[in-house]
Amino acid sequence: MIQHHTPDALLGRVNSLGTAQDVSGDSLGALGLGALARALSALNSVLWFGGVAASLLLLIALAARGLRSAQLQQEPPATEQAAA
């Protein structure tokens, strides 16, 4: 959806931002899980981390109902745009 609404000249920058978020998210998650494992046992830390992650996913899914029903509008071909 983001790529559909991003101008072609900016697609590389937008994709690199998505990649940076992906890499930093993994690193921060590992850091949080490691910190939690120092306070709890390994099994309990994984269970708590997974439970919190699943709860956040549910909250975000409920809050973003508009994204689930959003549809991409088809743009007319370039030849029709030039004629108009």
C-alpha positions in Angstrom: 0.0 0.0 0.0 2.8 2.4 0.8 4.6 1.6 -2.4 1.4 2.1 -4.4 1.2 5.7 -3.1 4.9 6.5 -3.2 6.2 8.4 -6.3 8.7 6.3 -8.4 11.5 8.7 -7.6 11.2 8.0 -3.9 10.6 4.2 -3.9 14.3 3.4 -3.1 14.3 5.7 -0.1 11.0 4.3 1.2 12.1 0.7 0.8 15.4 1.5 2.6 13.4 2.9 5.5 11.4 -0.3 5.7 14.6 -2.4 5.7 16.1 -0.2 8.5 12.9 -0.7 10.6 13.1 -4.5 10.0 16.7 -4.7 11.1 16.4 -2.5 14.1 13.2 -4.2 15.2 15.0 -7.6 15.3 17.9 -6.1 17.2 15.7 -4.4 19.8 13.6 -7.5 20.2 16.7 -9.6 20.9 17.9 -7.0 23.3 14.5 -7.0 25.1 14.4 -10.8 25.2 17.9 -11.0 26.6 17.1 -8.4 29.3 13.9 -10.3 30.2 15.9 -13.6 30.4 18.1 -12.2 33.0 15.1 -11.5 35.3 13.2 -14.7 34.5 14.0 -18.2 33.5 14.5 -18.8 29.8 11.1 -20.5 29.3 9.2 -17.8 31.2 10.9 -15.0 29.4 10.0 -16.5 26.0 6.4 -17.0 27.1 6.1 -13.5 28.5 7.7 -12.0 25.4 5.4 -14.0 23.1 2.3 -13.1 25.1 3.1 -9.4 25.1 3.9 -9.5 21.3 0.6 -11.4 20.6 -1.3 -8.9 22.7 0.2 -5.9 20.9 -0.6 -7.5 17.6 -4.2 -7.9 18.6 -4.5 -4.3 19.7 -2.9 -3.0 16.5 -5.2 -5.2 14.4 -8.3 -3.9 16.2 -7.1 -0.3 16.0 -6.3 -0.5 12.2 -9.6 -1.7 10.8 -9.4 0.8 8.0 -6.2 -0.8 6.7 -7.8 -4.2 6.4 -10.7 -2.8 4.3 -8.6 -0.4 2.2 -8.5 -1.0 -1.5 -6.0 0.3 -4.0 -7.5 2.4 -6.8 -6.4 1.4 -10.2 -4.8 4.2 -12.1 -5.6 4.6 -15.8 -2.8 3.6 -18.2 -0.3 6.3 -19.2 -1.8 6.6 -22.7 -5.2 7.6 -21.3 -3.6 10.1 -18.9 -1.7 11.8 -21.7 -4.9 12.0 -23.9 -6.9 13.6 -21.1 
